[in-house]
């Protein structure tokens, strides 16, 4: 009887879980694994390139900026995005014309690839579930990321899992070469520019019709101490309060969409900053990531205050001043030139942000330094040639894969 009760309880839990996975109440931070496996059955993938994206809804920001480039790759080589979350797939289909499939079971993925001639897999982040696809030796695998920065994770040892990494510029290649042991970054790194930033902020600053607009765009708190770069908890309130009380500035607050996801303390700090800005009114504003693209927020700002993150790289082409916070904790930075050039802000000095920004605005030499950083962090192909360069590199890698895979098969190796 006890076994029967246990079995009934398990069946009930499974039924409830299945129902929950398909509802709007299922957490955004979990993959719902609502796949099209039954329909995919004995079918194949009509594509030479696959983007493997096993993330949940809260990671959509990692893939969405890539969609225009994926469309260009699809036009040239045929591309498919493979997801594990039906909600992610639905949003991708709404925002792009690239084919998208949702695969919940590993056996389905195995069968699809065995029946297809996919030659290259692309990855926009280091999700642990990437390894479900990295196992397949019939493909070449390339990490493309979702923004370059001087975070330590940009030189992650996880890069060794991929055949190639596509880099925005020389800064990324040199950063990785300097920090990874037993890894030939020059051989496995291909500079492609930054196609995810096709609309750079204009070099001309907005007209000055009163206070200068300061874009404060902190990153999220990370999942562990070594990647906790966010200033929301350590600097946020002091920075915002100082700027709100300074008639020289107005505040545009744009936190990372994952702020507070792993830490209630950061969620509370973020809420307090939002409330302070809302109470101030008079041109001060909070902008959430789904309200406008980051380039639009940048176009409205005269100065940037950010953490060690890809936001700084995206801002560089504007040539306008920026201040980068110093992480208050154990976060490891991997400076490739930027952090040693731009002004830095420690938590204990946050209340003096107004004068630091004034000094940055008056520093004429800083503009030339930022121009040199653009050349270092973003390749000569950026911005107008980046997408074409990316498509060409994908073609070259596909040709290499066809040659190498043919050699494997000729030697009696496996097709998968």
N, C-alpha and C positions, 0 to 999 in steps of 0.2 A: 504493500500500500504506500509506503514511504517513497519508493522509487516512482510509482505512478504519479504521486503528488508533485515530486520534483520535476518529472517529465512534463506534466501539465503546466507547471509554473514556467519552465523554460520556453514552452511553446507560446504561452501568453506573453512573455517578455519579448520573444522574437516578433510576434505579431504586432505588438505595440511599437517596437523599434522600427519595423518596416513602415508602419503607418506614419510614424513621426518623421522618418527620413524624407517622405514625400510631402511633408507639410511645410508651411512657411514658418513654423515654430522651431524647425531644426536649426541648431546653432550655426551661425555664419563661419565660425572658426573650425568646424568639422566638415570633412568630406562626406557627402551623403551616399556616395556609391550607388546611385540610382542610374544604372547603365542601360545601354541599348543592346546588351549581350544577346538576347534572344533573336533580335532582328539581324544582328551581324553574323550570327550562325556560321555558315560556310563561305561568307563573303571575303573580299580582300580590300586593301586600301589602294585606291587609285591615285597614288601620289609617290613622288620620289623623295619628298622631304616631309618629316613629321615634327611637329612641335609637341613635346611631351610635357603636359602641364597637369600634374595630379594635385593641384592646390584647391583650397576651399574658397568661398566667396570673399573672405577677408584678404585674400592675396591677389585679387583681380588687378590691383594697381601695378602688379609686376608684369602682366602680360598686355594690358590694354594699350599702352603707348606703342607697342610693337605692331599692332594690327595693320597700319598702312604699309609697313615694310613686308609683313607676311603676305599681303595682297600682291605686292610686286613680285615676291618670290613665287607665289602661286601662279601668276601669269607666265612666268618664265620656266618654271620647273614642276609645277603641280605640288601643292602643299596641303597637309591636313593637320588640324589640331586635335590631339587626343587628350581628353579630360577624364576625371573620375567623379566629377560632381555635375549632376544634370542642371543645376542652377547656374553654374559657371558656363556650361555649354550654351544655355539659353541666352545669357547676356552676350556671349561672344557672337552668336548668330545674329543678334539684334544689331551689334555694332560693326559687323564686318561681313564680307561675302566669301571669306575662306571657309572651306568645308570643316565641320567640327563633328566628332563622334565622342560618345561617352562610353567608356569601358570600365565596368566595375570589377570583373573577375580576371585574374592573372591568366587563367587558361584561355580566355577569349583573346587577350593580347597576344599570347604565344601563337595561337592559331592564325590570327590576322597577319602577323609578320611572316609566318612560314609560307603563307599564300600570296604575299605581296613582294614587290621589289623596291621597298623603301631603302634608300641608300644613306640618308643622313638624318640624325635626330638632333634637334635644337632644344636647349633648356634655358629658361629665363631666371631660374633661381636654384639654390642648392637644397631642394626639398629632399628629405630622406627617401621618399617614395620614388625618386628618380631611379634608384637602383633596380626597381622592378623592370625598367626598360634598358638600363645600362648593361644588363646581363647579355643582351643579344649582340653576338659578334659579327653578324652579317651587315651591320650598320657601322658607319663612323658617327661619333658623338661629339657635339660641339657646345660648349657653354657660352651663352651670349649675355647673360646677366640682365639686370633691369636698372642700370645706372652705375657709373663709375665714381668712386670716391676714395678717400684716404682712410677709410675704415680698415681695420686689420683684416676683416673678413674678405676684403677685396683681394687679398693674397692668401686665400684659404688653401689648405692642403687638399681640400676636396677637388680642386682643379685637376689633380692627378687622375681622377676617374674618367676624364674626357680626353679624346684624341686631340682636340683643339680648343682654344678659347679665342673668341673674337673680341678684340680690344678697340676701344675708342681712339686711343692714341699711344704714343710712346711712353707716356707716364705709367699706364697700366702694365705694359710689358716690363718696364724697368723695375716697377714696384714688386712684381711677382718674381722676377729674376733675382732680386736682392734678398728675398725673404723665404723662398721655398728651397729646401734641400733636395738634391737629386731630382731636379726637374729642369728641363731645358725650355725656358720660357721663350727664347728666341725662335726655337724650332716649332713650338706648339702654339705660339701666339701669332695671330694674324690681325694686323691693324685694318679696321674697316671704317673708322669714323664713328659717329654717334647718330645712327638713323632714327633713334627714338626721340631725338630732339630736333625735329625738322623745322620747327618754328622758334628760333632763338629769340630771346628778348631783344628789342631794338637797342642799337648802340646809343641812340639819342635818348637821354633821360626825359621823363615827362616834364611838361612845363611847370615851373615853380610859381604857383598862384597862392602861396601861403606856406603852411608848415610842410616840411619834407615828409614823404610817406616812407615809413620803415616797414619792410616785410620781415616779420619774425616767423621763420619756418623751421621749427625744431623737428628732429626725427623722433622715432618711437623709442621706448625704453629697452628694446631687445629682449631676448629670451634668457640671457645669462650675463654675468658681470663683465666679461671680456668684450661684449658688444653693446654695453649700456652707454650710448653716446648722448642720449637725450638730455636736454637742459631744462625740460619742463618743470621737473621737481626741484632742481638745484638753483637755476637761474630765473625761471619763467616769471614768477610773480614780481621779483625785484626789477627785472628788465621792463616789464609792462608798466608797472607802477611809475618807474622813473620816466618812461616815455610819455605816459598819460599826463604827467604833471609838468612836462617840458613843452612850452608853447612852440618850440622849434619843430616839433614832430607830430605826426599822426601815425597810428598803429594799424597794420594789417596783419592779423594773426592767422597763420595757416599751419595747424599741427598735422603731423603725419596721420594718415587714416587709422593706423594701428595703435595710436597713443592710448595707453590704459588697458590694452588687451591682456597683458600678462601681469600687470601690477595695479592694484586698486589705488595705491598711493599716487601713481601718475594720473590715473583717471580723476582723482579728487583734485589734484593740482591743475589739471587741464580745465576742469569745470570752474575752478576759482578764477583762472585767468580769463575765461570766456565771460564770466559774470562781471569782472572788473571792466572789461572792454564794453560790454553791453550797457553798463551803467554810465560809462563816460560819454557815449554818443558822439555827436559833433564830428563826423567823418571817420571815426575809428570803427573798425569792422573785424569780424571773424569770418573767414572763408574756409569752408570744408572742401575736401578734395573733389567731391562729386559736384560741386557748384560751378567750378570752372577749371580749366587746365592750369598747371603750374605756370606755364608761359604767360598766361593772361594776368595772373597775380604779379608776376615779375614785371610785366610791362607797366604796371601802375605804380611801381616803387622806385624810389631814388636810392635807397640803400637796402642791404640785406643783412639780417642777423640770423645765422644758422649754426647748426651743429656740424660735426664732421659727418658729411653725408653727400649723396649725389646732387643735392640741391645746389651746393657750392659750384660744382662743375657745370651744371646747367646755367647758372647765373653768370659765369665768367665771360661769355661772349658779349654781354652788355657793357663790359669794361667799367661798370659803375662800382662804387666802394662796397665792400663786404667785411663783416666781422664774424669770426668763427669762434664759438665757445670752446673752452677747455673742459673736457669731460670731468665730472666730479665723482671719481670712483676708479674702477680698475680697467676701464675700456682701453684697448690697445690701438694706437693709431699707426698708420703706415704712410708717413708723409712722402709724397713724390714731388715736393716743391712748393705746393700751395701754403701749407701750414706754417712754413718758415718765412713767408712773405707777407701774408695778410695780418691785420691786427687780431689778437686773440683776447678773449674775455673770460676771466676766472669768476667763479661764483661769488667770491667775496668782494669783487669789484663791480658786480652787476648794477648797483645803484648809480654808478658813474657812467653808464652807457651813453648818455647824452653827449658828454664832452668827447668821449672816444669817437663817436660818429662824426662830430664836428671836425675833429682832427683828420679823420679819414676823408671827409669831403674836401678839406683844404690841401690834401697831399697830392700835388700834381704828378709827382714821380710814381705814385701808386698805380696810375692808369697804364703807364708803360710796363710796369711789372706785371699787371694783369694781362696785358696783351701778349707778353711772352708766355704766360701760363696757358693761355688759350692754345698757342701753337704746340705746347708740350702735352696738354691733356686731350686735345682733339686733333685728329689727323688732318692732313692737307685735303682729304676728301670731304670734310665737313664744311658747311652744311649741305651744299647743293649736290655734291657727288656721293654722299654717304649711302643713299639707298641703292644707287646703281652699283657702287662698289660692293655692297653687301650681296646683291644678287649675283654679281660676277664671282665673288669668293665662294658662294654656295655652289655655283656651277663647277668651279675648279675642284672643290672637295668631292662633288659627285663623280666627276671624271676619275679622280684618284681612287675613290671607293670602288668604282666599276673595274678598274684595272687590278686592284689588290684582291677584290672578292673573286674575280675570275681566276687569279693565281691560286687562291685557296681551294676553289672548286676543282681546278685542274689537278691539284695535288691530292684530291680525294677528301677534302675537308667538308665540314657541314655547311649547309645552306643557311642555318640559323645560329 
